Amino acid sequence: MNRQHRELAGGRWKELSFLNQMANIGSEIERALNWKKKDRSDYCKSSFERALELLDITIENSAGFPRIKELARAREVLVDYFFETNYFASSDESWRKYFFPFMLAARKNY
């Protein structure tokens, strides 16, 4: 995977609060879901890869085992949903419900 967020990976991402990080990841997931619905797999894949990159940067910079555990599980289930068999029975709606509170909280704190 080609790094698309070089500036963020270089340290700027750490300056954002966890809520803002998750809201940004959620925005990319939302884009991926919208492109998936429009049957544009190329754009869906690009958005999803950006989300994974941001999630990986968040995991790399996370302190505390409980947070890392949740982020790693979210990553696993996201990959399963978008590119595997959907073993965990995720849906577009379940991902929107997961990320919406982060986006709402980040907006309120802005």
Stockholm file with secondary structure:
# STOCKHOLM 1.0

chainA/1-110         MNRQHRELAGGRWKELSFLNQMANIGSEIERALNWKKKDRSDYCKSSFERALELLDITIENSAGFPRIKELARAREVLVDYFFETNYFASSDESWRKYFFPFMLAARKNY
#=GR chainA/1-110 SS CCCSCHHIIIIIHHHSCHHHHHHHHHHHHHHHHHHHHTTCHHHHHHHHHHHHHHHHHHHHTCCSHHHHHHHHHHHHHHHHHHHSCCTTCCCHHHHHHHHHHHHHHHHHHC
#=GC SS_cons         CCCSCHHIIIIIHHHSCHHHHHHHHHHHHHHHHHHHHTTCHHHHHHHHHHHHHHHHHHHHTCCSHHHHHHHHHHHHHHHHHHHSCCTTCCCHHHHHHHHHHHHHHHHHHC
//
